[in-house]
Amino acid sequence: MTEVAFYHLTKSNLEQTLAQLLQKTIDGGKRAVVMLPATERVEVLAQHLWTNDPGSWLAHGTEKDGNAEDQPIWITKKDENPNGASFLFLSDGASSPSVNEYERCFEIFDGGDEIAVSSAREKWKSYKDSGFELTYWHQNENGGWEKKDI
């Protein structure tokens, strides 16, 4: 069964958090699909990953770039897995009925946005009712991540 990990952003933004999580994904030899609901957000994230850290390089692509099968990280607004990813990252209200086709799913939401928090609660209940293994991660005062029991 897919593990669904909720990441509650309180100290960093989506772009910073995704860059860190995607680096760990690649370092672990996995591929990722990042799904966002709008083309504009897809392009903003893709640009951020090119410029995030001059000392690292997170290979990724979007529909605009093409060659999805060659991309270890695929950023899209579509519910698709053209690069054979085992990790799925969802944010900004994106959802997928295909979560169970992945090893892990990351639900990343902005703790300062009441709509996002409410949506995350609804998704938590839905995943739980469907039998998924759930974990909840909250940022500590230093911006690091702590796993919380819920």
KOLSE-948161 format. One record per residue: residue in one letter; x, y, z negated of N, C-alpha, C, O in turn; residue number from 0. Coordinates in nm, 2 decimals. Layout:
<recs>
  res  n_east  n_north    n_up  ca_east  ca_north   ca_up  c_east  c_north    c_up  o_east  o_north    o_up    n
    A       X        Y       Z        X         Y       Z       X        Y       Z       X        Y       Z  NUM
...
</recs>
This chain:
<recs>
  res  n_east  n_north    n_up  ca_east  ca_north   ca_up  c_east  c_north    c_up  o_east  o_north    o_up    n
    M    0.08    -0.12    0.00     0.00      0.00    0.00    0.09     0.12    0.00    0.19     0.13   -0.06    0
    T    0.05     0.22    0.07     0.12      0.35    0.08    0.12     0.42   -0.05    0.02     0.43   -0.12    1
    E    0.24     0.47   -0.09     0.25      0.56   -0.20    0.23     0.70   -0.16    0.28     0.75   -0.06    2
    V    0.14     0.77   -0.23     0.11      0.91   -0.20    0.16     1.00   -0.31    0.12     0.98   -0.43    3
    A    0.25     1.09   -0.28     0.32      1.17   -0.38    0.27     1.32   -0.36    0.28     1.37   -0.25    4
    F    0.21     1.37   -0.46     0.16      1.51   -0.46    0.27     1.60   -0.51    0.33     1.57   -0.62    5
    Y    0.31     1.70   -0.44     0.41      1.80   -0.48    0.34     1.93   -0.50    0.29     1.99   -0.40    6
    H    0.34     1.98   -0.62     0.27      2.10   -0.66    0.37     2.22   -0.67    0.45     2.23   -0.76    7
    L    0.37     2.30   -0.56     0.47      2.41   -0.55    0.43     2.53   -0.65    0.32     2.58   -0.65    8
    T    0.53     2.56   -0.73     0.51      2.68   -0.82    0.63     2.77   -0.82    0.62     2.89   -0.86    9
    K    0.75     2.72   -0.78     0.87      2.80   -0.78    0.93     2.82   -0.64    1.00     2.92   -0.62   10
    S    0.90     2.74   -0.55     0.95      2.75   -0.41    0.84     2.74   -0.31    0.73     2.71   -0.35   11
    N    0.87     2.78   -0.19     0.77      2.78   -0.09    0.77     2.65   -0.01    0.86     2.56   -0.03   12
    L    0.68     2.63    0.08     0.67      2.51    0.16    0.80     2.48    0.24    0.85     2.37    0.24   13
    E    0.85     2.58    0.31     0.96      2.57    0.39    1.08     2.52    0.31    1.16     2.43    0.36   14
    Q    1.11     2.58    0.20     1.22      2.54    0.12    1.21     2.39    0.07    1.30     2.31    0.07   15
    T    1.09     2.36    0.02     1.06      2.23   -0.03    1.07     2.12    0.08    1.13     2.02    0.06   16
    L    1.01     2.15    0.19     1.02      2.05    0.30    1.16     2.03    0.34    1.20     1.92    0.37   17
    A    1.24     2.14    0.35     1.38      2.12    0.39    1.45     2.02    0.30    1.53     1.94    0.34   18
    Q    1.43     2.04    0.17     1.49      1.95    0.07    1.44     1.80    0.08    1.52     1.71    0.09   19
    L    1.31     1.79    0.09     1.25      1.65    0.10    1.29     1.59    0.23    1.31     1.46    0.24   20
    L    1.29     1.66    0.34     1.33      1.60    0.47    1.48     1.56    0.48    1.51     1.46    0.54   21
    Q    1.56     1.64    0.41     1.70      1.60    0.40    1.72     1.47    0.33    1.79     1.38    0.37   22
    K    1.65     1.45    0.22     1.65      1.33    0.15    1.59     1.21    0.23    1.64     1.10    0.22   23
    T    1.49     1.24    0.31     1.43      1.14    0.40    1.54     1.09    0.50    1.56     0.97    0.52   24
    I    1.60     1.19    0.56     1.71      1.15    0.67    1.82     1.08    0.60    1.88     0.98    0.65   25
    D    1.87     1.13    0.48     1.98      1.07    0.41    1.94     0.92    0.37    2.03     0.84    0.37   26
    G    1.82     0.90    0.35     1.77      0.76    0.32    1.75     0.67    0.44    1.70     0.56    0.43   27
    G    1.78     0.73    0.56     1.76      0.65    0.68    1.62     0.63    0.73    1.59     0.54    0.81   28
    K    1.53     0.72    0.69     1.39      0.72    0.73    1.36     0.83    0.83    1.44     0.92    0.85   29
    R    1.25     0.81    0.90     1.20      0.91    0.99    1.07     0.97    0.93    1.00     0.91    0.85   30
    A    1.04     1.09    0.98     0.93      1.17    0.92    0.84     1.23    1.03    0.89     1.27    1.13   31
    V    0.71     1.24    1.00     0.62      1.32    1.07    0.57     1.43    0.97    0.53     1.39    0.86   32
    V    0.58     1.55    1.01     0.53      1.66    0.93    0.40     1.72    1.00    0.41     1.76    1.12   33
    M    0.29     1.71    0.93     0.17      1.76    1.00    0.11     1.88    0.93    0.09     1.88    0.81   34
    L    0.09     1.98    1.01     0.04      2.11    0.96   -0.08     2.14    1.05   -0.09     2.10    1.17   35
    P   -0.18     2.22    1.01    -0.30      2.24    1.08   -0.29     2.34    1.20   -0.39     2.35    1.28   36
    A   -0.19     2.42    1.21    -0.18      2.53    1.31   -0.05     2.53    1.38    0.06     2.51    1.32   37
    T   -0.05     2.55    1.52     0.07      2.56    1.60    0.17     2.66    1.55    0.29     2.64    1.55   38
    E    0.11     2.78    1.50     0.20      2.88    1.45    0.28     2.83    1.33    0.40     2.86    1.32   39
    R    0.22     2.76    1.24     0.29      2.70    1.12    0.40     2.60    1.17    0.50     2.59    1.11   40
    V    0.36     2.52    1.27     0.46      2.42    1.32    0.58     2.49    1.37    0.69     2.45    1.34   41
    E    0.56     2.60    1.44     0.68      2.67    1.50    0.76     2.74    1.39    0.88     2.75    1.40   42
    V    0.69     2.80    1.29     0.76      2.87    1.18    0.85     2.77    1.11    0.96     2.79    1.08   43
    L    0.79     2.65    1.08     0.87      2.55    1.01    0.99     2.50    1.09    1.10     2.48    1.04   44
    A    0.96     2.47    1.22     1.07      2.43    1.31    1.18     2.53    1.31    1.30     2.49    1.30   45
    Q    1.15     2.66    1.32     1.25      2.76    1.32    1.33     2.76    1.19    1.45     2.78    1.18   46
    H    1.25     2.75    1.08     1.32      2.75    0.94    1.42     2.64    0.93    1.52     2.65    0.87   47
    L    1.38     2.52    0.98     1.47      2.40    0.96    1.60     2.42    1.04    1.70     2.37    1.00   48
    W    1.60     2.50    1.15     1.72      2.53    1.22    1.81     2.63    1.15    1.93     2.62    1.16   49
    T    1.75     2.72    1.07     1.83      2.83    1.01    1.84     2.81    0.85    1.90     2.90    0.79   50
    N    1.77     2.71    0.79     1.77      2.70    0.65    1.90     2.70    0.58    1.93     2.77    0.49   51
    D    1.99     2.61    0.63     2.12      2.60    0.56    2.23     2.59    0.67    2.23     2.48    0.74   52
    P    2.31     2.69    0.69     2.41      2.69    0.79    2.51     2.57    0.78    2.57     2.53    0.88   53
    G    2.52     2.51    0.66     2.61      2.39    0.65    2.55     2.26    0.68    2.62     2.16    0.67   54
    S    2.42     2.26    0.71     2.35      2.13    0.74    2.27     2.14    0.87    2.25     2.25    0.92   55
    W    2.23     2.03    0.92     2.15      2.03    1.04    2.05     1.92    1.03    2.08     1.80    1.02   56
    L    1.92     1.96    1.03     1.81      1.87    1.02    1.75     1.85    1.16    1.68     1.94    1.21   57
    A    1.79     1.75    1.23     1.74      1.72    1.37    1.59     1.70    1.36    1.54     1.62    1.29   58
    H    1.52     1.78    1.45     1.38      1.77    1.45    1.33     1.82    1.58    1.40     1.88    1.66   59
    G    1.20     1.80    1.61     1.14      1.85    1.73    0.99     1.87    1.71    0.93     1.82    1.62   60
    T    0.93     1.94    1.81     0.79      1.96    1.82    0.74     1.93    1.96    0.82     1.89    2.05   61
    E    0.61     1.94    1.98     0.56      1.91    2.11    0.63     2.00    2.22    0.65     1.96    2.33   62
    K    0.66     2.12    2.18     0.73      2.22    2.27    0.86     2.17    2.31    0.91     2.19    2.42   63
    D    0.93     2.09    2.22     1.06      2.04    2.25    1.06     1.91    2.33    1.14     1.88    2.42   64
    G    0.95     1.83    2.31     0.94      1.70    2.38    1.03     1.59    2.32    1.09     1.61    2.22   65
    N    1.03     1.48    2.39     1.11      1.36    2.35    1.09     1.32    2.20    1.19     1.30    2.13   66
    A    0.97     1.30    2.16     0.93      1.27    2.03    1.01     1.15    1.98    1.05     1.14    1.86   67
    E    1.02     1.05    2.06     1.08      0.92    2.02    1.22     0.94    1.98    1.28     0.85    1.91   68
    D    1.29     1.04    2.02     1.43      1.07    1.99    1.44     1.15    1.86    1.56     1.18    1.82   69
    Q    1.34     1.20    1.81     1.34      1.30    1.70    1.32     1.23    1.56    1.22     1.16    1.54   70
    P    1.42     1.24    1.47     1.40      1.18    1.34    1.29     1.25    1.26    1.23     1.19    1.17   71
    I    1.27     1.38    1.29     1.16      1.45    1.22    1.08     1.51    1.33    1.12     1.58    1.42   72
    W    0.95     1.48    1.33     0.85      1.53    1.43    0.75     1.62    1.36    0.69     1.58    1.26   73
    I    0.74     1.75    1.40     0.65      1.84    1.34    0.54     1.87    1.44    0.56     1.90    1.55   74
    T    0.41     1.85    1.38     0.30      1.85    1.47    0.17     1.90    1.40    0.17     1.91    1.28   75
    K    0.07     1.94    1.48    -0.06      1.97    1.42   -0.15     1.85    1.45   -0.27     1.85    1.41   76
    K   -0.11     1.75    1.53    -0.19      1.64    1.57   -0.17     1.52    1.47   -0.06     1.51    1.41   77
    D   -0.27     1.44    1.46    -0.25      1.31    1.38   -0.19     1.21    1.47   -0.26     1.14    1.55   78
    E   -0.06     1.21    1.47     0.02      1.12    1.56    0.15     1.08    1.49    0.20     1.14    1.39   79
    N    0.21     0.97    1.54     0.33      0.92    1.49    0.42     0.88    1.61    0.45     0.76    1.63   80
    P    0.46     0.97    1.70     0.53      0.93    1.82    0.68     0.90    1.80    0.74     0.85    1.89   81
    N    0.73     0.92    1.68     0.87      0.89    1.66    0.89     0.77    1.57    1.00     0.74    1.52   82
    G    0.78     0.70    1.54     0.79      0.57    1.46    0.83     0.60    1.31    0.90     0.53    1.25   83
    A    0.78     0.71    1.26     0.81      0.75    1.12    0.75     0.66    1.02    0.64     0.60    1.04   84
    S    0.82     0.65    0.91     0.76      0.58    0.79    0.72     0.67    0.68    0.65     0.63    0.59   85
    F    0.75     0.80    0.69     0.71      0.90    0.59    0.62     1.00    0.66    0.65     1.05    0.77   86
    L    0.51     1.04    0.60     0.42      1.14    0.65    0.41     1.26    0.55    0.39     1.24    0.43   87
    F    0.43     1.38    0.59     0.43      1.50    0.51    0.31     1.58    0.56    0.29     1.61    0.67   88
    L    0.22     1.61    0.46     0.09      1.69    0.49    0.09     1.82    0.41    0.13     1.81    0.29   89
    S    0.06     1.93    0.47     0.05      2.05    0.39   -0.05     2.15    0.46   -0.09     2.12    0.58   90
    D   -0.08     2.26    0.39    -0.16      2.36    0.45   -0.30     2.32    0.49   -0.36     2.37    0.57   91
    G   -0.35     2.21    0.42    -0.48      2.16    0.45   -0.49     2.05    0.55   -0.60     2.00    0.58   92
    A   -0.37     2.01    0.61    -0.37      1.90    0.70   -0.41     1.77    0.63   -0.38     1.75    0.52   93
    S   -0.48     1.69    0.71    -0.51      1.55    0.65   -0.51     1.45    0.77   -0.51     1.49    0.89   94
    S   -0.49     1.33    0.73    -0.48      1.22    0.83   -0.55     1.10    0.78   -0.54     1.05    0.67   95
    P   -0.63     1.04    0.87    -0.70      0.91    0.83   -0.60     0.79    0.85   -0.63     0.68    0.82   96
    S   -0.48     0.82    0.89    -0.38      0.72    0.92   -0.27     0.70    0.81   -0.17     0.64    0.83   97
    V   -0.30     0.76    0.69    -0.20      0.76    0.58   -0.16     0.62    0.55   -0.04     0.59    0.52   98
    N   -0.25     0.52    0.56    -0.21      0.38    0.52   -0.12     0.32    0.62   -0.07     0.20    0.60   99
    E   -0.09     0.38    0.73     0.01      0.33    0.83    0.15     0.37    0.80    0.25     0.33    0.87  100
    Y    0.17     0.45    0.69     0.30      0.49    0.65    0.35     0.43    0.52    0.26     0.38    0.44  101
    E    0.48     0.43    0.50     0.53      0.38    0.37    0.50     0.48    0.26    0.46     0.44    0.15  102
    R    0.52     0.61    0.29     0.50      0.71    0.19    0.43     0.83    0.26    0.45     0.86    0.37  103
    C    0.34     0.90    0.18     0.28      1.02    0.22    0.31     1.12    0.12    0.30     1.10    0.00  104
    F    0.34     1.24    0.16     0.37      1.35    0.07    0.27     1.46    0.09    0.26     1.52    0.20  105
    E    0.19     1.49   -0.01     0.09      1.60   -0.01    0.15     1.71   -0.08    0.17     1.71   -0.20  106
    I    0.18     1.82    0.00     0.25      1.93   -0.06    0.15     2.05   -0.06    0.10     2.09    0.04  107
    F    0.13     2.11   -0.18     0.04      2.22   -0.19    0.09     2.33   -0.28    0.16     2.31   -0.37  108
    D    0.04     2.45   -0.25     0.08      2.58   -0.31    0.00     2.59   -0.44   -0.12     2.61   -0.43  109
    G    0.06     2.59   -0.56     0.00      2.60   -0.68   -0.06     2.74   -0.71   -0.14     2.76   -0.80  110
    G   -0.02     2.84   -0.63    -0.08      2.98   -0.64   -0.20     3.00   -0.56   -0.26     3.11   -0.56  111
    D   -0.24     2.90   -0.48    -0.36      2.91   -0.39   -0.47     2.82   -0.45   -0.46     2.70   -0.44  112
    E   -0.57     2.88   -0.50    -0.68      2.81   -0.57   -0.75     2.71   -0.47   -0.79     2.60   -0.51  113
    I   -0.76     2.75   -0.34    -0.82      2.67   -0.24   -0.74     2.54   -0.22   -0.79     2.43   -0.21  114
    A   -0.61     2.56   -0.21    -0.51      2.45   -0.20   -0.51     2.36   -0.32   -0.51     2.24   -0.30  115
    V   -0.52     2.41   -0.44    -0.52      2.33   -0.56   -0.65     2.25   -0.56   -0.65     2.13   -0.60  116
    S   -0.77     2.31   -0.53    -0.89      2.25   -0.53   -0.89     2.13   -0.43   -0.94     2.02   -0.45  117
    S   -0.84     2.16   -0.31    -0.83      2.06   -0.21   -0.74     1.94   -0.25   -0.78     1.83   -0.22  118
    A   -0.63     1.97   -0.32    -0.54      1.87   -0.36   -0.61     1.78   -0.47   -0.60     1.66   -0.47  119
    R   -0.69     1.84   -0.55    -0.77      1.76   -0.65   -0.87     1.67   -0.58   -0.88     1.55   -0.62  120
    E   -0.94     1.72   -0.48    -1.03      1.64   -0.40   -0.96     1.52   -0.33   -1.00     1.41   -0.33  121
    K   -0.84     1.55   -0.27    -0.76      1.45   -0.21   -0.72     1.34   -0.31   -0.72     1.22   -0.28  122
    W   -0.67     1.39   -0.42    -0.62      1.30   -0.53   -0.73     1.19   -0.56   -0.71     1.07   -0.56  123
    K   -0.86     1.25   -0.58    -0.97      1.16   -0.61   -1.00     1.06   -0.50   -1.02     0.94   -0.52  124
    S   -1.00     1.11   -0.38    -1.02      1.03   -0.26   -0.92     0.92   -0.25   -0.95     0.80   -0.22  125
    Y   -0.79     0.95   -0.26    -0.68      0.85   -0.25   -0.70     0.75   -0.36   -0.68     0.63   -0.34  126
    K   -0.72     0.80   -0.48    -0.74      0.71   -0.60   -0.85     0.61   -0.58   -0.84     0.49   -0.60  127
    D   -0.97     0.66   -0.53    -1.08      0.58   -0.50   -1.05     0.48   -0.40   -1.12     0.37   -0.39  128
    S   -0.96     0.51   -0.31    -0.92      0.42   -0.20   -0.81     0.32   -0.23   -0.78     0.23   -0.15  129
    G   -0.76     0.33   -0.36    -0.66      0.23   -0.41   -0.52     0.26   -0.38   -0.43     0.18   -0.40  130
    F   -0.49     0.39   -0.33    -0.35      0.42   -0.31   -0.28     0.44   -0.44   -0.33     0.47   -0.54  131
    E   -0.14     0.41   -0.44    -0.06      0.44   -0.55   -0.02     0.59   -0.55    0.03     0.64   -0.45  132
    L   -0.05     0.66   -0.66    -0.03      0.80   -0.66    0.07     0.84   -0.76    0.09     0.79   -0.87  133
    T    0.15     0.95   -0.72     0.24      1.01   -0.81    0.22     1.16   -0.80    0.18     1.21   -0.70  134
    Y    0.25     1.23   -0.91     0.24      1.38   -0.92    0.37     1.44   -0.96    0.42     1.40   -1.06  135
    W    0.42     1.53   -0.88     0.54      1.60   -0.90    0.52     1.75   -0.92    0.45     1.81   -0.84  136
    H    0.57     1.81   -1.03     0.55      1.95   -1.06    0.69     2.01   -1.08    0.79     1.95   -1.12  137
    Q    0.70     2.14   -1.04     0.83      2.21   -1.05    0.85     2.26   -1.19    0.76     2.31   -1.25  138
    N    0.97     2.23   -1.24     1.00      2.28   -1.38    1.05     2.43   -1.37    1.05     2.49   -1.26  139
    E    1.09     2.48   -1.48     1.13      2.62   -1.48    1.25     2.66   -1.39    1.27     2.77   -1.35  140
    N    1.34     2.56   -1.37     1.46      2.58   -1.29    1.43     2.55   -1.14    1.52     2.56   -1.05  141
    G    1.31     2.51   -1.10     1.27      2.48   -0.97    1.29     2.34   -0.93    1.27     2.30   -0.82  142
    G    1.34     2.26   -1.02     1.36      2.11   -1.00    1.23     2.04   -1.01    1.13     2.10   -1.05  143
    W    1.23     1.92   -0.98     1.10      1.84   -0.98    1.10     1.74   -1.09    1.19     1.67   -1.12  144
    E    0.98     1.73   -1.15     0.95      1.64   -1.26    0.83     1.56   -1.23    0.73     1.61   -1.19  145
    K    0.84     1.43   -1.24     0.73      1.34   -1.22    0.64     1.35   -1.35    0.69     1.33   -1.46  146
    K    0.51     1.37   -1.33     0.42      1.39   -1.44    0.32     1.27   -1.44    0.28     1.22   -1.34  147
    D    0.28     1.23   -1.56     0.18      1.12   -1.57    0.04     1.19   -1.57    0.02     1.29   -1.65  148
    I   -0.04     1.14   -1.49    -0.18      1.20   -1.49   -0.28     1.08   -1.51   -0.40     1.11   -1.51  149
</recs>
